Amino acid sequence: MLTKSEVASMLSRFPKFEDSCIGLPYAPRMPKHMVKETREVIAIARKFNEEVAKPLALKLDRRTHEDPDFLPWELIEEANRWGFYTMWVPKMFGGQGYNMPSSSFFLEEVASACAGIANVIGVHYLAVAGLIASGNARISKRVLREVIDGGESGKPCLLALATTEPGAGTDVEEVDLLDKGRVTCTARRVEGGYIVNGTKVFISMGHVSTWTVLSAYEDVRRPSETNIGFAVKTGASGFSFGGHENKMGQRACPASVLIFEDCFIPDDQVIMSAALVKKYSSQPNRDISQHYIDYVVSATRPGVCAFGTGVARGAFETALQYASSTEVNGRLLINQEWAQCLLAEMHKNVLLGRLAYTEANNANSLRGLYRILQIKPVYHYLRFMPHIWFDKVISPFLDMALTSRVMGKLYFDHAKPEDQRCCSGWASVAKFAGTDLGVKNCQMAIEASTHLSASSHPRCRRQKCLKNKETLCPILTQTIRNPLPTWHNHLPPGN
């Protein structure tokens, strides 16, 4: 047997146990009610799919092709009626307070019907994370209170996160790369606020959002040291929209161009700046910027994985239904070995995607942005105390400078670099794993249909593919062509 120190020494070697098996230490700490809550969320998503997403998916896709300037206001209003834009806003800010990891299960369900519709709902929480991760309780309360009011009044208040620029994409997600990127969105200090100039591109839901969480730079030669965040309301003088992208897929979710021309943003709409950081942390602004970026990407990339997993699942379920109802030479496809191998491979991909976003969420719950919310006493307090308590008692404290200083200390000074690297790493792995698996399953479904058309009706291959367009359309709009997957080895000889 090994001594305690020997065990610790062995487990500290690469790969570290704490980093590679994150779910094991988290499992006994997870509040049991989270499971019940997540089951409820999945049930809500499935009901939404049956009543809204599935009947609407192809109609929306056709509409966006007929009218490239179309914006999905009716869908947004319907999602708002279902309460989806407040469901994962913490109760301390007035939201419904469902646990954040459950949002990934929700997004997988909706994305299995339509990834575009899932994005119309899910990308709102990218900006919510951008607000909360700043530690600025006052501005978070102000903006999120409008989101809550919009849910109650029936007039949706959506949020967008604007970081990507024409010359800087993923560069802005790492401070070392940020200094090498070509950022041009500037913030110049003036009396009472800042003047912002620049352009943001590929901003999901920009045209339909009420508030934008914006990043700009006081000195574009030193962006990582002079990064500054704002909350900008649509309609502000100097803030306008360009076009939105004519995308290949997920067309229900607009990707917008945001233009800032001498846009004045007052001091009370500054989320983060070097001056604010100094009030609660001795760390340099560059380090705080990396902490902030890590929090946002760690919290939101599991959702991107869930999008991809949902697409993989949609392709699998379409292929399963087709194989269960289609006969070739008097035999159902599902009874043929090559089809069984194909379906097993597709189902495996769905399970791997789900495991990836679950483990990334476990990391956030144990060592990341959710860690305080998932402490059992805190979780139960937030979950079961009535809303009136938060509105009347807790809400006034959010306006106090002391509250923001405490949150800033907890988020930045008390965060361990190794914890943030672990959360960010798991989230990144989940993001590319889930999306790759989604594309792979779509490609397998398309290749299988093409093989079937060729093998059963070689003279009418094109007509057969057209006949199956209703089955393939949801898949075709969300995929690109990849090399033929390995399951082709199981096809019948001579095909």
C-alpha positions as CSV (number, residue, x, y, z in Angstrom):
1,M,0.0,0.0,0.0
2,L,1.1,3.6,-0.6
3,T,1.4,6.3,1.9
4,K,-0.8,9.4,1.7
5,S,2.1,11.4,0.4
6,E,3.0,8.8,-2.2
7,V,-0.6,8.8,-3.5
8,A,-0.6,12.6,-3.7
9,S,2.7,12.5,-5.6
10,M,1.6,9.9,-8.1
11,L,-1.7,11.7,-8.8
12,S,0.0,15.0,-9.3
13,R,1.8,13.6,-12.4
14,F,0.4,14.2,-15.8
15,P,-2.5,13.7,-16.3
16,K,-3.5,15.1,-12.9
17,F,-6.3,13.2,-11.3
18,E,-8.1,16.4,-10.2
19,D,-8.1,17.7,-13.8
20,S,-8.8,14.5,-15.8
21,C,-11.5,13.0,-13.6
22,I,-13.4,16.1,-12.6
23,G,-16.8,14.4,-12.2
24,L,-15.7,12.1,-9.4
25,P,-14.8,14.7,-6.8
26,Y,-17.8,16.8,-7.8
27,A,-20.4,14.1,-7.6
28,P,-20.8,13.9,-3.8
29,R,-20.9,17.7,-3.6
30,M,-23.6,18.2,-6.2
31,P,-27.0,19.3,-4.6
32,K,-29.4,16.4,-5.2
33,H,-32.2,18.7,-6.3
34,M,-30.1,19.6,-9.4
35,V,-31.0,16.2,-10.9
36,K,-34.8,16.9,-10.4
37,E,-34.3,20.4,-11.8
38,T,-32.5,19.1,-14.9
39,R,-35.1,16.4,-15.5
40,E,-37.7,19.2,-15.5
41,V,-35.7,21.3,-17.9
42,I,-35.3,18.4,-20.4
43,A,-39.1,17.7,-20.2
44,I,-39.8,21.4,-20.9
45,A,-37.4,21.3,-23.9
46,R,-39.1,18.2,-25.4
47,K,-42.5,19.8,-25.0
48,F,-41.2,23.0,-26.7
49,N,-39.7,20.9,-29.6
50,E,-43.1,19.1,-30.2
51,E,-45.2,22.3,-30.1
52,V,-42.8,24.9,-31.6
53,A,-39.4,23.9,-32.8
54,K,-40.1,20.9,-35.0
55,P,-43.1,22.5,-36.8
56,L,-41.2,25.7,-37.3
57,A,-37.7,24.6,-38.2
58,L,-38.1,24.2,-42.0
59,K,-40.5,27.1,-42.3
60,L,-37.9,29.4,-40.7
61,D,-35.1,28.1,-42.9
62,R,-37.2,28.7,-46.1
63,R,-38.2,32.1,-44.9
64,T,-34.6,33.2,-44.3
65,H,-33.7,32.1,-47.8
66,E,-36.6,34.0,-49.4
67,D,-35.9,37.1,-47.3
68,P,-32.2,37.4,-46.2
69,D,-33.1,40.4,-44.0
70,F,-35.7,38.4,-42.1
71,L,-35.5,38.6,-38.3
72,P,-37.1,35.9,-36.1
73,W,-39.2,38.1,-33.9
74,E,-42.2,35.7,-33.7
75,L,-39.8,32.9,-32.5
76,I,-38.2,35.3,-30.0
77,E,-41.6,36.3,-28.6
78,E,-42.6,32.6,-28.3
79,A,-39.4,31.7,-26.5
80,N,-40.0,34.7,-24.2
81,R,-43.5,33.4,-23.4
82,W,-42.0,30.1,-22.4
83,G,-39.7,31.9,-20.0
84,F,-36.4,30.8,-21.6
85,Y,-34.7,34.2,-21.4
86,T,-35.0,34.3,-17.6
87,M,-34.8,30.6,-16.8
88,W,-31.0,30.6,-16.1
89,V,-30.7,34.1,-14.7
90,P,-29.8,33.7,-10.9
91,K,-32.6,34.5,-8.5
92,M,-30.5,37.2,-6.8
93,F,-31.0,39.2,-10.0
94,G,-34.7,38.4,-10.3
95,G,-34.5,35.3,-12.6
96,Q,-35.9,31.9,-12.3
97,G,-32.6,30.6,-11.1
98,Y,-32.3,27.1,-12.7
99,N,-28.9,25.6,-12.4
100,M,-26.6,26.6,-15.3
101,P,-25.5,23.1,-16.2
102,S,-29.1,22.2,-17.0
103,S,-29.0,24.7,-19.8
104,S,-26.7,22.4,-21.8
105,F,-29.2,19.5,-21.6
106,F,-31.9,22.0,-22.7
107,L,-29.8,23.2,-25.7
108,E,-29.0,19.6,-26.8
109,E,-32.8,18.8,-26.9
110,V,-33.7,21.9,-28.9
111,A,-30.7,21.6,-31.2
112,S,-31.8,18.1,-32.0
113,A,-34.8,19.7,-33.7
114,C,-33.0,22.9,-35.0
115,A,-29.6,24.3,-34.0
116,G,-30.7,27.8,-35.2
117,I,-33.7,27.9,-32.8
118,A,-31.4,26.6,-30.0
119,N,-29.0,29.5,-30.7
120,V,-31.8,32.0,-30.7
121,I,-32.3,31.0,-27.1
122,G,-28.9,30.0,-25.9
123,V,-26.7,32.8,-27.2
124,H,-28.5,35.3,-24.9
125,Y,-26.7,33.6,-22.0
126,L,-23.3,34.3,-23.5
127,A,-23.9,38.0,-22.7
128,V,-25.5,37.0,-19.3
129,A,-22.2,35.3,-18.5
130,G,-20.3,38.3,-19.7
131,L,-22.2,40.5,-17.2
132,I,-22.0,38.2,-14.2
133,A,-18.4,37.2,-14.7
134,S,-17.4,40.9,-14.4
135,G,-18.3,40.9,-10.7
136,N,-20.1,44.2,-11.3
137,A,-23.3,43.6,-9.3
138,R,-24.8,47.0,-9.9
139,I,-24.8,47.0,-13.7
140,S,-25.7,43.3,-13.8
141,K,-28.8,44.0,-11.7
142,R,-29.7,47.0,-13.9
143,V,-29.5,45.1,-17.2
144,L,-30.9,41.8,-16.0
145,R,-33.8,43.6,-14.3
146,E,-34.9,44.7,-17.8
147,V,-34.6,41.1,-19.0
148,I,-36.9,40.0,-16.2
149,D,-39.4,42.8,-16.9
150,G,-39.4,41.8,-20.5
151,G,-40.3,38.3,-19.6
152,E,-43.2,39.5,-17.5
153,S,-44.5,42.1,-19.9
154,G,-44.2,40.0,-23.1
155,K,-41.7,42.4,-24.7
156,P,-38.5,40.4,-24.9
157,C,-35.3,42.0,-23.7
158,L,-32.3,40.1,-25.1
159,L,-28.6,40.5,-24.6
160,A,-25.7,40.2,-27.1
161,L,-22.0,39.9,-26.5
162,A,-19.8,41.9,-28.9
163,T,-16.1,41.0,-29.0
164,T,-15.2,39.8,-32.6
165,E,-13.9,42.5,-34.9
166,P,-13.0,42.3,-38.7
167,G,-9.3,41.8,-37.8
168,A,-9.6,39.9,-34.6
169,G,-11.7,36.7,-34.0
170,T,-10.5,34.1,-31.5
171,D,-7.5,36.4,-30.8
172,V,-9.7,38.2,-28.3
173,E,-10.1,35.1,-26.2
174,E,-6.5,35.0,-25.0
175,V,-4.5,38.0,-23.8
176,D,-1.3,36.8,-25.4
177,L,-3.1,36.6,-28.8
178,L,-5.1,39.8,-28.1
179,D,-1.9,41.8,-28.2
180,K,-1.0,40.3,-31.6
181,G,-4.5,40.7,-33.1
182,R,-5.6,43.7,-35.1
183,V,-8.2,45.2,-32.8
184,T,-9.5,48.6,-33.8
185,C,-12.5,49.3,-31.5
186,T,-11.4,52.2,-29.3
187,A,-12.7,53.8,-26.1
188,R,-11.5,57.4,-25.5
189,R,-12.0,58.9,-22.0
190,V,-14.1,62.1,-21.9
191,E,-15.9,63.9,-19.1
192,G,-18.6,61.6,-17.7
193,G,-17.8,58.5,-19.8
194,Y,-16.2,57.3,-23.0
195,I,-16.5,57.8,-26.7
196,V,-16.4,54.5,-28.6
197,N,-15.5,54.0,-32.3
198,G,-15.2,50.8,-34.1
199,T,-17.0,47.8,-35.7
200,K,-18.0,44.4,-34.3
201,V,-18.9,41.5,-36.6
202,F,-20.6,38.1,-36.4
203,I,-22.5,39.2,-33.3
204,S,-25.2,36.6,-32.8
205,M,-28.6,38.1,-32.2
206,G,-27.2,41.6,-32.4
207,H,-30.1,43.1,-34.4
208,V,-32.7,41.8,-32.0
209,S,-31.0,42.5,-28.7
210,T,-31.8,45.4,-26.3
211,W,-28.4,45.5,-24.6
212,T,-25.0,44.7,-25.9
213,V,-22.0,43.7,-23.7
214,L,-19.2,45.4,-25.6
215,S,-15.4,45.2,-25.3
216,A,-13.2,48.1,-26.5
217,Y,-9.7,49.2,-25.9
218,E,-8.2,52.5,-24.6
219,D,-5.0,51.8,-26.4
220,V,-5.1,49.4,-29.4
221,R,-1.3,49.0,-29.1
222,R,-1.8,47.5,-25.6
223,P,-5.2,46.0,-25.8
224,S,-4.7,43.3,-23.0
225,E,-3.8,46.1,-20.6
226,T,-6.4,48.6,-21.6
227,N,-9.4,46.4,-22.2
228,I,-12.7,48.0,-21.0
229,G,-16.2,46.6,-21.0
230,F,-19.5,48.4,-21.5
231,A,-23.2,47.7,-21.4
232,V,-24.7,49.6,-24.4
233,K,-28.4,49.9,-25.0
234,T,-29.8,49.6,-28.6
235,G,-30.7,53.1,-29.8
236,A,-27.8,54.9,-28.1
237,S,-26.6,57.8,-30.2
238,G,-23.7,56.7,-32.5
239,F,-24.6,53.0,-32.2
240,S,-26.2,51.4,-35.3
241,F,-26.4,48.1,-37.2
242,G,-24.9,47.1,-40.5
243,G,-26.2,44.0,-42.3
244,H,-26.4,40.5,-41.0
245,E,-24.6,37.6,-42.5
246,N,-26.2,35.4,-45.2
247,K,-25.1,32.2,-43.4
248,M,-24.9,28.7,-44.6
249,G,-26.7,27.2,-41.6
250,Q,-28.4,28.1,-38.3
251,R,-30.0,30.9,-40.3
252,A,-32.7,31.5,-37.7
253,C,-30.1,33.2,-35.5
254,P,-28.9,36.4,-37.2
255,A,-25.1,37.3,-37.1
256,S,-24.9,41.0,-37.1
257,V,-22.5,43.9,-37.8
258,L,-22.5,46.5,-35.1
259,I,-21.1,50.0,-35.8
260,F,-20.0,52.5,-33.2
261,E,-19.4,56.1,-34.5
262,D,-18.6,58.6,-31.7
263,C,-20.9,56.6,-29.4
264,F,-20.9,58.1,-26.0
265,I,-21.3,55.6,-23.1
266,P,-21.7,57.1,-19.6
267,D,-19.6,55.9,-16.6
268,D,-22.6,54.1,-15.1
269,Q,-22.6,51.7,-18.0
270,V,-19.0,50.7,-17.6
271,I,-18.8,47.0,-16.7
272,M,-15.0,46.6,-16.2
273,S,-12.0,48.9,-16.5
274,A,-8.6,49.3,-15.1
275,A,-9.9,52.0,-12.7
276,L,-12.7,49.7,-11.4
277,V,-10.4,46.7,-11.1
278,K,-8.1,48.7,-8.8
279,K,-10.9,49.1,-6.3
280,Y,-11.0,45.4,-5.5
281,S,-7.8,43.8,-6.7
282,S,-4.1,44.4,-6.8
283,Q,-3.7,42.3,-9.9
284,P,-2.8,44.0,-13.1
285,N,-5.6,44.6,-15.6
286,R,-4.0,42.2,-18.0
287,D,-4.4,39.3,-15.5
288,I,-7.9,40.3,-14.6
289,S,-8.8,40.4,-18.4
290,Q,-7.6,36.8,-18.7
291,H,-9.5,35.7,-15.6
292,Y,-12.6,37.3,-17.1
293,I,-12.2,35.7,-20.5
294,D,-11.6,32.3,-18.9
295,Y,-14.8,32.7,-16.9
296,V,-16.9,33.6,-19.9
297,V,-15.6,30.9,-22.3
298,S,-15.6,28.2,-19.5
299,A,-19.3,28.9,-18.8
300,T,-20.5,29.1,-22.4
301,R,-18.5,26.6,-24.4
302,P,-20.3,23.6,-22.9
303,G,-23.4,25.1,-24.5
304,V,-21.7,25.1,-27.9
305,C,-20.9,21.5,-27.3
306,A,-24.5,20.9,-26.5
307,F,-25.5,22.5,-29.9
308,G,-23.2,20.1,-31.7
309,T,-24.4,17.2,-29.7
310,G,-28.0,18.1,-30.5
311,V,-27.2,18.2,-34.2
312,A,-25.5,14.8,-33.9
313,R,-28.5,13.5,-32.1
314,G,-30.9,15.0,-34.7
315,A,-29.0,13.3,-37.5
316,F,-29.0,10.0,-35.6
317,E,-32.7,10.1,-34.8
318,T,-33.5,10.9,-38.4
319,A,-31.3,8.0,-39.7
320,L,-32.8,5.7,-37.1
321,Q,-36.4,6.5,-38.0
322,Y,-35.6,6.1,-41.7
323,A,-33.8,2.8,-41.2
324,S,-36.8,1.5,-39.1
325,S,-39.3,2.3,-41.8
326,T,-37.5,1.7,-45.1
327,E,-37.2,-1.7,-46.8
328,V,-34.6,-2.6,-49.4
329,N,-35.1,-5.9,-51.2
330,G,-37.8,-7.0,-48.8
331,R,-35.7,-6.3,-45.6
332,L,-35.8,-3.3,-43.2
333,L,-32.6,-1.3,-43.3
334,I,-32.3,-1.6,-39.5
335,N,-32.0,-5.4,-39.8
336,Q,-29.0,-5.1,-42.1
337,E,-25.5,-5.2,-40.5
338,W,-24.0,-2.2,-42.2
339,A,-27.0,0.0,-41.1
340,Q,-26.7,-1.3,-37.5
341,C,-23.0,-0.5,-37.5
342,L,-23.7,3.0,-38.8
343,L,-26.4,3.7,-36.2
344,A,-24.3,2.4,-33.4
345,E,-21.5,4.7,-34.4
346,M,-23.8,7.7,-34.6
347,H,-25.3,6.9,-31.2
348,K,-21.8,6.6,-29.7
349,N,-21.0,10.1,-31.0
350,V,-24.1,11.5,-29.3
351,L,-23.1,9.9,-26.0
352,L,-19.5,11.2,-26.2
353,G,-20.8,14.8,-26.9
354,R,-23.1,14.6,-23.9
355,L,-20.3,13.3,-21.7
356,A,-18.0,16.2,-22.8
357,Y,-20.4,19.0,-21.9
358,T,-21.3,17.3,-18.7
359,E,-17.7,17.0,-17.6
360,A,-17.1,20.7,-18.6
361,N,-20.0,21.7,-16.5
362,N,-18.8,19.6,-13.6
363,A,-15.5,21.6,-13.8
364,N,-17.4,24.9,-13.7
365,S,-19.5,23.7,-10.7
366,L,-16.5,22.5,-8.7
367,R,-13.8,25.0,-9.6
368,G,-15.2,27.7,-11.9
369,L,-17.9,30.4,-12.2
370,Y,-20.7,28.3,-10.7
371,R,-18.7,27.1,-7.7
372,I,-20.3,29.4,-5.2
373,L,-23.8,28.9,-6.5
374,Q,-23.3,25.1,-6.3
375,I,-22.3,25.0,-2.6
376,K,-25.2,23.0,-1.1
377,P,-26.4,25.6,1.5
378,V,-26.1,28.5,-1.1
379,Y,-27.9,26.4,-3.8
380,H,-30.8,25.5,-1.5
381,Y,-31.0,29.1,-0.1
382,L,-31.2,30.5,-3.7
383,R,-33.5,27.8,-5.0
384,F,-36.1,27.8,-2.2
385,M,-36.3,31.3,-0.9
386,P,-39.3,33.2,-2.4
387,H,-38.7,35.8,-5.1
388,I,-40.1,38.6,-2.9
389,W,-37.2,38.0,-0.5
390,F,-34.6,38.7,-3.2
391,D,-36.6,41.7,-4.6
392,K,-37.1,43.4,-1.3
393,V,-34.1,42.4,0.8
394,I,-31.2,41.2,-1.4
395,S,-31.8,43.5,-4.4
396,P,-30.8,46.8,-2.7
397,F,-27.5,45.4,-1.7
398,L,-26.6,44.8,-5.3
399,D,-26.4,48.6,-5.9
400,M,-23.8,49.0,-3.2
401,A,-20.1,49.4,-4.2
402,L,-19.2,47.0,-1.4
403,T,-21.1,44.1,-3.1
404,S,-19.2,44.6,-6.3
405,R,-15.9,44.7,-4.5
406,V,-16.7,41.5,-2.6
407,M,-17.8,39.7,-5.9
408,G,-14.7,41.0,-7.6
409,K,-12.5,39.7,-4.8
410,L,-14.2,36.3,-4.9
411,Y,-14.0,36.0,-8.7
412,F,-10.5,37.3,-9.3
413,D,-8.3,37.4,-6.3
414,H,-9.5,34.1,-4.8
415,A,-9.5,32.3,-8.1
416,K,-6.6,29.8,-8.5
417,P,-4.9,29.9,-12.0
418,E,-4.9,26.1,-12.1
419,D,-8.6,26.0,-11.5
420,Q,-9.3,28.4,-14.3
421,R,-7.0,26.6,-16.7
422,C,-8.8,23.3,-15.9
423,C,-12.3,24.9,-16.5
424,S,-11.2,26.6,-19.7
425,G,-9.5,23.5,-20.9
426,W,-12.5,21.2,-20.4
427,A,-14.8,23.8,-22.0
428,S,-12.5,24.1,-25.1
429,V,-12.3,20.3,-25.4
430,A,-16.1,20.1,-25.1
431,K,-16.6,22.8,-27.7
432,F,-14.6,21.3,-30.5
433,A,-15.6,17.7,-29.6
434,G,-19.3,18.4,-29.7
435,T,-19.2,20.4,-32.9
436,D,-17.0,17.8,-34.6
437,L,-19.3,15.0,-33.6
438,G,-22.3,16.9,-34.9
439,V,-20.7,17.4,-38.3
440,K,-19.6,13.8,-38.4
441,N,-23.0,12.4,-37.7
442,C,-24.6,14.6,-40.4
443,Q,-22.0,13.5,-42.9
444,M,-22.7,9.8,-42.0
445,A,-26.4,10.3,-42.5
446,I,-25.9,11.9,-45.9
447,E,-23.4,9.4,-47.1
448,A,-25.7,6.5,-46.0
449,S,-28.7,8.0,-47.9
450,T,-26.5,8.5,-51.0
451,H,-25.3,4.9,-50.8
452,L,-28.9,3.7,-50.4
453,S,-30.0,5.7,-53.4
454,A,-27.2,4.4,-55.5
455,S,-27.6,0.7,-54.5
456,S,-31.3,0.4,-54.7
457,H,-32.1,2.6,-57.7
458,P,-29.0,3.3,-59.7
459,R,-30.9,4.9,-62.6
460,C,-32.9,7.3,-60.5
461,R,-30.3,8.3,-57.8
462,R,-31.1,12.0,-58.2
463,Q,-34.9,11.5,-58.0
464,K,-34.5,9.4,-54.9
465,C,-32.4,12.1,-53.2
466,L,-35.0,14.7,-54.1
467,K,-37.8,12.5,-52.8
468,N,-36.0,12.3,-49.4
469,K,-35.4,16.1,-49.2
470,E,-37.8,16.5,-46.3
471,T,-35.7,14.0,-44.3
472,L,-32.4,15.4,-45.3
473,C,-33.1,19.1,-45.3
474,P,-32.5,19.7,-41.5
475,I,-29.2,17.8,-41.8
476,L,-28.0,19.4,-45.0
477,T,-28.5,22.9,-43.7
478,Q,-26.2,22.2,-40.7
479,T,-23.2,20.4,-42.2
480,I,-20.3,20.6,-44.6
481,R,-18.8,17.8,-46.6
482,N,-16.1,15.7,-44.9
483,P,-14.2,12.6,-46.0
484,L,-16.2,9.3,-46.0
485,P,-16.3,8.0,-42.4
486,T,-15.0,4.6,-41.4
487,W,-18.3,2.9,-41.3
488,H,-18.2,2.5,-45.1
489,N,-16.2,-0.7,-44.4
490,H,-19.4,-2.3,-43.3
491,L,-21.3,-1.6,-46.5
492,P,-22.4,-4.7,-48.6
493,P,-19.8,-5.9,-51.0
494,G,-19.7,-4.2,-54.4
495,N,-21.1,-0.9,-53.2
